Amino acid sequence: MIDIRTGLGWDNHRIAVGRPLVLGGIVIPCEFGLDGHSDADVLAHAVTDALLGALAEGDIGMHFPDTDPRWKGGDSMVFLRHAVSLVRERGYQISNVDSTVILQRPKLKDYRQAIRESLAGALGIELDRVSVKFKTAEQVGPVGEGKSGEAQAAVLLMRAPQQG
């Protein structure tokens, strides 16, 4: 029997003027970014949480607490690569990642390829196994009002049966 696990991740951060907007490790030209202890990359955080969840390893805050000054302004792709290393240590492979960034603005479609390539590289999987979608919140709630941004991610992990 093949061992299959799924994980679901979600993150959101407030909009902050004067900070870079980082999504999936890519800096997006914009007059604002997202506020957080690290670089506040909601997409990397959501994918990291999805991987950790699939392994029953808690969440990103358990591994990289915002009370630890080492992670102040930290690169969220480090968090993602840590989760990937845990996946591999447990003998799993990442089958695919499906993610959605919800941000009222800016329009992100021109950055999709770069973000997918960045995530695929960090995950160590083929580009066609990484989906990144962009949505607005249709001017509803904090995201739609331009007060925050969020991301969601689902992952599928697989491990072949042990022989012998």
PyMOL CGO cylinders between C-alpha atoms (Angstrom):
from pymol import cmd
from pymol.cgo import CYLINDER

trace = [
    CYLINDER, 0.00, 0.00, 0.00, 1.25, 3.48, -0.85, 0.3, 1, 1, 1, 1, 1, 1,
    CYLINDER, 1.25, 3.48, -0.85, 1.47, 5.86, 2.10, 0.3, 1, 1, 1, 1, 1, 1,
    CYLINDER, 1.47, 5.86, 2.10, -0.21, 9.14, 1.12, 0.3, 1, 1, 1, 1, 1, 1,
    CYLINDER, -0.21, 9.14, 1.12, -0.51, 12.24, 3.25, 0.3, 1, 1, 1, 1, 1, 1,
    CYLINDER, -0.51, 12.24, 3.25, -2.11, 15.59, 2.58, 0.3, 1, 1, 1, 1, 1, 1,
    CYLINDER, -2.11, 15.59, 2.58, -1.44, 18.91, 4.24, 0.3, 1, 1, 1, 1, 1, 1,
    CYLINDER, -1.44, 18.91, 4.24, -3.23, 22.24, 4.31, 0.3, 1, 1, 1, 1, 1, 1,
    CYLINDER, -3.23, 22.24, 4.31, -1.57, 25.57, 5.04, 0.3, 1, 1, 1, 1, 1, 1,
    CYLINDER, -1.57, 25.57, 5.04, -2.86, 29.10, 5.48, 0.3, 1, 1, 1, 1, 1, 1,
    CYLINDER, -2.86, 29.10, 5.48, -1.25, 32.39, 6.44, 0.3, 1, 1, 1, 1, 1, 1,
    CYLINDER, -1.25, 32.39, 6.44, -2.11, 36.07, 6.48, 0.3, 1, 1, 1, 1, 1, 1,
    CYLINDER, -2.11, 36.07, 6.48, -0.30, 39.28, 7.31, 0.3, 1, 1, 1, 1, 1, 1,
    CYLINDER, -0.30, 39.28, 7.31, -1.22, 42.96, 7.52, 0.3, 1, 1, 1, 1, 1, 1,
    CYLINDER, -1.22, 42.96, 7.52, -0.23, 45.30, 4.70, 0.3, 1, 1, 1, 1, 1, 1,
    CYLINDER, -0.23, 45.30, 4.70, 2.72, 47.52, 5.67, 0.3, 1, 1, 1, 1, 1, 1,
    CYLINDER, 2.72, 47.52, 5.67, 4.02, 50.48, 3.71, 0.3, 1, 1, 1, 1, 1, 1,
    CYLINDER, 4.02, 50.48, 3.71, 7.79, 50.53, 3.36, 0.3, 1, 1, 1, 1, 1, 1,
    CYLINDER, 7.79, 50.53, 3.36, 8.31, 46.77, 3.47, 0.3, 1, 1, 1, 1, 1, 1,
    CYLINDER, 8.31, 46.77, 3.47, 9.07, 44.60, 0.44, 0.3, 1, 1, 1, 1, 1, 1,
    CYLINDER, 9.07, 44.60, 0.44, 6.28, 42.39, -0.90, 0.3, 1, 1, 1, 1, 1, 1,
    CYLINDER, 6.28, 42.39, -0.90, 7.73, 38.87, -1.03, 0.3, 1, 1, 1, 1, 1, 1,
    CYLINDER, 7.73, 38.87, -1.03, 5.73, 35.96, -2.44, 0.3, 1, 1, 1, 1, 1, 1,
    CYLINDER, 5.73, 35.96, -2.44, 7.26, 32.53, -2.90, 0.3, 1, 1, 1, 1, 1, 1,
    CYLINDER, 7.26, 32.53, -2.90, 10.72, 34.01, -2.46, 0.3, 1, 1, 1, 1, 1, 1,
    CYLINDER, 10.72, 34.01, -2.46, 10.22, 36.59, -5.22, 0.3, 1, 1, 1, 1, 1, 1,
    CYLINDER, 10.22, 36.59, -5.22, 10.20, 40.33, -4.46, 0.3, 1, 1, 1, 1, 1, 1,
    CYLINDER, 10.20, 40.33, -4.46, 7.26, 41.95, -6.21, 0.3, 1, 1, 1, 1, 1, 1,
    CYLINDER, 7.26, 41.95, -6.21, 7.64, 45.65, -7.11, 0.3, 1, 1, 1, 1, 1, 1,
    CYLINDER, 7.64, 45.65, -7.11, 5.02, 47.41, -4.99, 0.3, 1, 1, 1, 1, 1, 1,
    CYLINDER, 5.02, 47.41, -4.99, 4.67, 50.40, -2.67, 0.3, 1, 1, 1, 1, 1, 1,
    CYLINDER, 4.67, 50.40, -2.67, 3.85, 48.09, 0.24, 0.3, 1, 1, 1, 1, 1, 1,
    CYLINDER, 3.85, 48.09, 0.24, 4.67, 44.70, 1.62, 0.3, 1, 1, 1, 1, 1, 1,
    CYLINDER, 4.67, 44.70, 1.62, 3.38, 42.49, 4.39, 0.3, 1, 1, 1, 1, 1, 1,
    CYLINDER, 3.38, 42.49, 4.39, 4.17, 42.96, 8.06, 0.3, 1, 1, 1, 1, 1, 1,
    CYLINDER, 4.17, 42.96, 8.06, 5.69, 40.14, 10.07, 0.3, 1, 1, 1, 1, 1, 1,
    CYLINDER, 5.69, 40.14, 10.07, 8.62, 38.99, 12.17, 0.3, 1, 1, 1, 1, 1, 1,
    CYLINDER, 8.62, 38.99, 12.17, 10.29, 37.41, 9.13, 0.3, 1, 1, 1, 1, 1, 1,
    CYLINDER, 10.29, 37.41, 9.13, 9.98, 38.67, 5.55, 0.3, 1, 1, 1, 1, 1, 1,
    CYLINDER, 9.98, 38.67, 5.55, 6.23, 37.88, 5.87, 0.3, 1, 1, 1, 1, 1, 1,
    CYLINDER, 6.23, 37.88, 5.87, 6.12, 35.74, 2.71, 0.3, 1, 1, 1, 1, 1, 1,
    CYLINDER, 6.12, 35.74, 2.71, 2.57, 34.44, 3.14, 0.3, 1, 1, 1, 1, 1, 1,
    CYLINDER, 2.57, 34.44, 3.14, 2.93, 32.00, 0.26, 0.3, 1, 1, 1, 1, 1, 1,
    CYLINDER, 2.93, 32.00, 0.26, 6.11, 30.37, 1.57, 0.3, 1, 1, 1, 1, 1, 1,
    CYLINDER, 6.11, 30.37, 1.57, 4.51, 30.26, 5.04, 0.3, 1, 1, 1, 1, 1, 1,
    CYLINDER, 4.51, 30.26, 5.04, 1.36, 28.55, 3.77, 0.3, 1, 1, 1, 1, 1, 1,
    CYLINDER, 1.36, 28.55, 3.77, 3.32, 25.93, 1.81, 0.3, 1, 1, 1, 1, 1, 1,
    CYLINDER, 3.32, 25.93, 1.81, 5.61, 25.36, 4.81, 0.3, 1, 1, 1, 1, 1, 1,
    CYLINDER, 5.61, 25.36, 4.81, 2.61, 24.85, 7.10, 0.3, 1, 1, 1, 1, 1, 1,
    CYLINDER, 2.61, 24.85, 7.10, 1.02, 22.47, 4.60, 0.3, 1, 1, 1, 1, 1, 1,
    CYLINDER, 1.02, 22.47, 4.60, 4.18, 20.32, 4.53, 0.3, 1, 1, 1, 1, 1, 1,
    CYLINDER, 4.18, 20.32, 4.53, 4.52, 20.38, 8.33, 0.3, 1, 1, 1, 1, 1, 1,
    CYLINDER, 4.52, 20.38, 8.33, 0.85, 19.52, 8.70, 0.3, 1, 1, 1, 1, 1, 1,
    CYLINDER, 0.85, 19.52, 8.70, 1.11, 16.56, 6.36, 0.3, 1, 1, 1, 1, 1, 1,
    CYLINDER, 1.11, 16.56, 6.36, 3.89, 15.22, 8.59, 0.3, 1, 1, 1, 1, 1, 1,
    CYLINDER, 3.89, 15.22, 8.59, 1.99, 16.01, 11.82, 0.3, 1, 1, 1, 1, 1, 1,
    CYLINDER, 1.99, 16.01, 11.82, 4.92, 18.27, 12.78, 0.3, 1, 1, 1, 1, 1, 1,
    CYLINDER, 4.92, 18.27, 12.78, 2.92, 21.25, 14.01, 0.3, 1, 1, 1, 1, 1, 1,
    CYLINDER, 2.92, 21.25, 14.01, 3.17, 24.65, 12.38, 0.3, 1, 1, 1, 1, 1, 1,
    CYLINDER, 3.17, 24.65, 12.38, 5.79, 27.14, 11.30, 0.3, 1, 1, 1, 1, 1, 1,
    CYLINDER, 5.79, 27.14, 11.30, 5.68, 28.94, 14.66, 0.3, 1, 1, 1, 1, 1, 1,
    CYLINDER, 5.68, 28.94, 14.66, 6.76, 25.80, 16.48, 0.3, 1, 1, 1, 1, 1, 1,
    CYLINDER, 6.76, 25.80, 16.48, 9.85, 25.50, 14.31, 0.3, 1, 1, 1, 1, 1, 1,
    CYLINDER, 9.85, 25.50, 14.31, 10.62, 29.23, 13.85, 0.3, 1, 1, 1, 1, 1, 1,
    CYLINDER, 10.62, 29.23, 13.85, 9.00, 31.17, 16.74, 0.3, 1, 1, 1, 1, 1, 1,
    CYLINDER, 9.00, 31.17, 16.74, 8.50, 34.89, 16.27, 0.3, 1, 1, 1, 1, 1, 1,
    CYLINDER, 8.50, 34.89, 16.27, 9.93, 35.35, 19.77, 0.3, 1, 1, 1, 1, 1, 1,
    CYLINDER, 9.93, 35.35, 19.77, 13.35, 34.21, 18.49, 0.3, 1, 1, 1, 1, 1, 1,
    CYLINDER, 13.35, 34.21, 18.49, 15.44, 37.17, 17.30, 0.3, 1, 1, 1, 1, 1, 1,
    CYLINDER, 15.44, 37.17, 17.30, 17.32, 34.89, 14.87, 0.3, 1, 1, 1, 1, 1, 1,
    CYLINDER, 17.32, 34.89, 14.87, 14.28, 34.95, 12.58, 0.3, 1, 1, 1, 1, 1, 1,
    CYLINDER, 14.28, 34.95, 12.58, 13.73, 38.73, 12.65, 0.3, 1, 1, 1, 1, 1, 1,
    CYLINDER, 13.73, 38.73, 12.65, 13.55, 39.73, 8.97, 0.3, 1, 1, 1, 1, 1, 1,
    CYLINDER, 13.55, 39.73, 8.97, 14.41, 36.14, 8.03, 0.3, 1, 1, 1, 1, 1, 1,
    CYLINDER, 14.41, 36.14, 8.03, 14.07, 34.62, 4.58, 0.3, 1, 1, 1, 1, 1, 1,
    CYLINDER, 14.07, 34.62, 4.58, 10.93, 32.46, 4.60, 0.3, 1, 1, 1, 1, 1, 1,
    CYLINDER, 10.93, 32.46, 4.60, 12.41, 30.19, 1.95, 0.3, 1, 1, 1, 1, 1, 1,
    CYLINDER, 12.41, 30.19, 1.95, 14.73, 28.92, 4.73, 0.3, 1, 1, 1, 1, 1, 1,
    CYLINDER, 14.73, 28.92, 4.73, 11.59, 27.82, 6.59, 0.3, 1, 1, 1, 1, 1, 1,
    CYLINDER, 11.59, 27.82, 6.59, 10.28, 26.11, 3.47, 0.3, 1, 1, 1, 1, 1, 1,
    CYLINDER, 10.28, 26.11, 3.47, 13.55, 24.27, 2.84, 0.3, 1, 1, 1, 1, 1, 1,
    CYLINDER, 13.55, 24.27, 2.84, 13.53, 23.09, 6.48, 0.3, 1, 1, 1, 1, 1, 1,
    CYLINDER, 13.53, 23.09, 6.48, 10.07, 21.58, 5.99, 0.3, 1, 1, 1, 1, 1, 1,
    CYLINDER, 10.07, 21.58, 5.99, 11.22, 19.93, 2.75, 0.3, 1, 1, 1, 1, 1, 1,
    CYLINDER, 11.22, 19.93, 2.75, 14.17, 18.37, 4.61, 0.3, 1, 1, 1, 1, 1, 1,
    CYLINDER, 14.17, 18.37, 4.61, 11.76, 16.91, 7.18, 0.3, 1, 1, 1, 1, 1, 1,
    CYLINDER, 11.76, 16.91, 7.18, 9.65, 15.46, 4.35, 0.3, 1, 1, 1, 1, 1, 1,
    CYLINDER, 9.65, 15.46, 4.35, 12.71, 13.75, 2.88, 0.3, 1, 1, 1, 1, 1, 1,
    CYLINDER, 12.71, 13.75, 2.88, 13.98, 12.53, 6.28, 0.3, 1, 1, 1, 1, 1, 1,
    CYLINDER, 13.98, 12.53, 6.28, 10.65, 10.75, 6.74, 0.3, 1, 1, 1, 1, 1, 1,
    CYLINDER, 10.65, 10.75, 6.74, 11.02, 9.08, 3.34, 0.3, 1, 1, 1, 1, 1, 1,
    CYLINDER, 11.02, 9.08, 3.34, 8.26, 11.01, 1.57, 0.3, 1, 1, 1, 1, 1, 1,
    CYLINDER, 8.26, 11.01, 1.57, 8.26, 12.69, -1.81, 0.3, 1, 1, 1, 1, 1, 1,
    CYLINDER, 8.26, 12.69, -1.81, 6.29, 15.81, -2.60, 0.3, 1, 1, 1, 1, 1, 1,
    CYLINDER, 6.29, 15.81, -2.60, 3.84, 14.86, -5.32, 0.3, 1, 1, 1, 1, 1, 1,
    CYLINDER, 3.84, 14.86, -5.32, 2.39, 18.33, -5.87, 0.3, 1, 1, 1, 1, 1, 1,
    CYLINDER, 2.39, 18.33, -5.87, 1.55, 21.70, -4.34, 0.3, 1, 1, 1, 1, 1, 1,
    CYLINDER, 1.55, 21.70, -4.34, -1.55, 23.73, -5.10, 0.3, 1, 1, 1, 1, 1, 1,
    CYLINDER, -1.55, 23.73, -5.10, -1.59, 27.27, -3.73, 0.3, 1, 1, 1, 1, 1, 1,
    CYLINDER, -1.59, 27.27, -3.73, -3.56, 30.48, -3.88, 0.3, 1, 1, 1, 1, 1, 1,
    CYLINDER, -3.56, 30.48, -3.88, -2.48, 34.02, -2.98, 0.3, 1, 1, 1, 1, 1, 1,
    CYLINDER, -2.48, 34.02, -2.98, -5.34, 36.33, -2.04, 0.3, 1, 1, 1, 1, 1, 1,
    CYLINDER, -5.34, 36.33, -2.04, -4.37, 39.99, -2.38, 0.3, 1, 1, 1, 1, 1, 1,
    CYLINDER, -4.37, 39.99, -2.38, -6.50, 42.84, -3.62, 0.3, 1, 1, 1, 1, 1, 1,
    CYLINDER, -6.50, 42.84, -3.62, -3.56, 44.46, -5.38, 0.3, 1, 1, 1, 1, 1, 1,
    CYLINDER, -3.56, 44.46, -5.38, -1.14, 44.53, -7.14, 0.3, 1, 1, 1, 1, 1, 1,
    CYLINDER, -1.14, 44.53, -7.14, -1.99, 42.27, -10.06, 0.3, 1, 1, 1, 1, 1, 1,
    CYLINDER, -1.99, 42.27, -10.06, 0.36, 39.30, -9.82, 0.3, 1, 1, 1, 1, 1, 1,
    CYLINDER, 0.36, 39.30, -9.82, -0.12, 37.33, -13.05, 0.3, 1, 1, 1, 1, 1, 1,
    CYLINDER, -0.12, 37.33, -13.05, 3.16, 38.57, -14.54, 0.3, 1, 1, 1, 1, 1, 1,
    CYLINDER, 3.16, 38.57, -14.54, 5.06, 37.04, -11.61, 0.3, 1, 1, 1, 1, 1, 1,
    CYLINDER, 5.06, 37.04, -11.61, 3.44, 33.59, -11.68, 0.3, 1, 1, 1, 1, 1, 1,
    CYLINDER, 3.44, 33.59, -11.68, 6.25, 31.86, -13.58, 0.3, 1, 1, 1, 1, 1, 1,
    CYLINDER, 6.25, 31.86, -13.58, 9.04, 33.27, -11.39, 0.3, 1, 1, 1, 1, 1, 1,
    CYLINDER, 9.04, 33.27, -11.39, 7.15, 32.36, -8.22, 0.3, 1, 1, 1, 1, 1, 1,
    CYLINDER, 7.15, 32.36, -8.22, 6.45, 28.82, -9.47, 0.3, 1, 1, 1, 1, 1, 1,
    CYLINDER, 6.45, 28.82, -9.47, 10.11, 28.37, -10.42, 0.3, 1, 1, 1, 1, 1, 1,
    CYLINDER, 10.11, 28.37, -10.42, 11.26, 29.63, -7.03, 0.3, 1, 1, 1, 1, 1, 1,
    CYLINDER, 11.26, 29.63, -7.03, 8.91, 27.29, -5.16, 0.3, 1, 1, 1, 1, 1, 1,
    CYLINDER, 8.91, 27.29, -5.16, 9.73, 24.31, -7.40, 0.3, 1, 1, 1, 1, 1, 1,
    CYLINDER, 9.73, 24.31, -7.40, 13.43, 24.87, -6.74, 0.3, 1, 1, 1, 1, 1, 1,
    CYLINDER, 13.43, 24.87, -6.74, 12.98, 25.06, -2.97, 0.3, 1, 1, 1, 1, 1, 1,
    CYLINDER, 12.98, 25.06, -2.97, 10.68, 22.02, -2.99, 0.3, 1, 1, 1, 1, 1, 1,
    CYLINDER, 10.68, 22.02, -2.99, 12.97, 20.03, -5.26, 0.3, 1, 1, 1, 1, 1, 1,
    CYLINDER, 12.97, 20.03, -5.26, 10.15, 19.09, -7.64, 0.3, 1, 1, 1, 1, 1, 1,
    CYLINDER, 10.15, 19.09, -7.64, 9.29, 19.67, -11.28, 0.3, 1, 1, 1, 1, 1, 1,
    CYLINDER, 9.29, 19.67, -11.28, 7.64, 22.93, -12.25, 0.3, 1, 1, 1, 1, 1, 1,
    CYLINDER, 7.64, 22.93, -12.25, 4.50, 21.18, -13.50, 0.3, 1, 1, 1, 1, 1, 1,
    CYLINDER, 4.50, 21.18, -13.50, 3.88, 19.96, -9.94, 0.3, 1, 1, 1, 1, 1, 1,
    CYLINDER, 3.88, 19.96, -9.94, 3.58, 23.51, -8.54, 0.3, 1, 1, 1, 1, 1, 1,
    CYLINDER, 3.58, 23.51, -8.54, 0.37, 25.48, -8.99, 0.3, 1, 1, 1, 1, 1, 1,
    CYLINDER, 0.37, 25.48, -8.99, 0.14, 29.13, -7.95, 0.3, 1, 1, 1, 1, 1, 1,
    CYLINDER, 0.14, 29.13, -7.95, -3.14, 30.95, -8.38, 0.3, 1, 1, 1, 1, 1, 1,
    CYLINDER, -3.14, 30.95, -8.38, -3.99, 34.58, -7.63, 0.3, 1, 1, 1, 1, 1, 1,
    CYLINDER, -3.99, 34.58, -7.63, -7.31, 35.91, -6.39, 0.3, 1, 1, 1, 1, 1, 1,
    CYLINDER, -7.31, 35.91, -6.39, -8.65, 39.18, -5.09, 0.3, 1, 1, 1, 1, 1, 1,
    CYLINDER, -8.65, 39.18, -5.09, -11.17, 39.26, -2.28, 0.3, 1, 1, 1, 1, 1, 1,
    CYLINDER, -11.17, 39.26, -2.28, -13.64, 41.24, -4.39, 0.3, 1, 1, 1, 1, 1, 1,
    CYLINDER, -13.64, 41.24, -4.39, -13.29, 44.19, -1.99, 0.3, 1, 1, 1, 1, 1, 1,
    CYLINDER, -13.29, 44.19, -1.99, -14.72, 42.10, 0.88, 0.3, 1, 1, 1, 1, 1, 1,
    CYLINDER, -14.72, 42.10, 0.88, -13.12, 41.80, 4.33, 0.3, 1, 1, 1, 1, 1, 1,
    CYLINDER, -13.12, 41.80, 4.33, -9.63, 42.86, 5.37, 0.3, 1, 1, 1, 1, 1, 1,
    CYLINDER, -9.63, 42.86, 5.37, -7.97, 41.51, 2.22, 0.3, 1, 1, 1, 1, 1, 1,
    CYLINDER, -7.97, 41.51, 2.22, -10.52, 43.15, -0.06, 0.3, 1, 1, 1, 1, 1, 1,
    CYLINDER, -10.52, 43.15, -0.06, -10.18, 46.42, 1.82, 0.3, 1, 1, 1, 1, 1, 1,
    CYLINDER, -10.18, 46.42, 1.82, -6.42, 46.36, 1.21, 0.3, 1, 1, 1, 1, 1, 1,
    CYLINDER, -6.42, 46.36, 1.21, -5.54, 45.81, 4.88, 0.3, 1, 1, 1, 1, 1, 1,
    CYLINDER, -5.54, 45.81, 4.88, -3.99, 42.36, 4.58, 0.3, 1, 1, 1, 1, 1, 1,
    CYLINDER, -3.99, 42.36, 4.58, -2.88, 39.59, 2.26, 0.3, 1, 1, 1, 1, 1, 1,
    CYLINDER, -2.88, 39.59, 2.26, -3.15, 35.84, 2.62, 0.3, 1, 1, 1, 1, 1, 1,
    CYLINDER, -3.15, 35.84, 2.62, -2.25, 32.55, 1.03, 0.3, 1, 1, 1, 1, 1, 1,
    CYLINDER, -2.25, 32.55, 1.03, -3.51, 28.99, 1.13, 0.3, 1, 1, 1, 1, 1, 1,
    CYLINDER, -3.51, 28.99, 1.13, -1.72, 25.81, 0.11, 0.3, 1, 1, 1, 1, 1, 1,
    CYLINDER, -1.72, 25.81, 0.11, -2.44, 22.10, -0.18, 0.3, 1, 1, 1, 1, 1, 1,
    CYLINDER, -2.44, 22.10, -0.18, 0.24, 19.45, -0.59, 0.3, 1, 1, 1, 1, 1, 1,
    CYLINDER, 0.24, 19.45, -0.59, 0.28, 15.76, -1.39, 0.3, 1, 1, 1, 1, 1, 1,
    CYLINDER, 0.28, 15.76, -1.39, 3.09, 13.60, -0.04, 0.3, 1, 1, 1, 1, 1, 1,
    CYLINDER, 3.09, 13.60, -0.04, 3.72, 10.00, -1.09, 0.3, 1, 1, 1, 1, 1, 1,
    CYLINDER, 3.72, 10.00, -1.09, 5.95, 7.24, 0.20, 0.3, 1, 1, 1, 1, 1, 1,
    CYLINDER, 5.95, 7.24, 0.20, 6.39, 3.94, -1.60, 0.3, 1, 1, 1, 1, 1, 1,
    CYLINDER, 6.39, 3.94, -1.60, 5.88, 0.78, 0.46, 0.3, 1, 1, 1, 1, 1, 1,
    CYLINDER, 5.88, 0.78, 0.46, 8.94, -0.65, 2.17, 0.3, 1, 1, 1, 1, 1, 1,
    CYLINDER, 8.94, -0.65, 2.17, 10.32, -3.79, 0.51, 0.3, 1, 1, 1, 1, 1, 1,
    CYLINDER, 10.32, -3.79, 0.51, 11.10, -6.93, 2.45, 0.3, 1, 1, 1, 1, 1, 1,
]
cmd.load_cgo(trace, "trace")
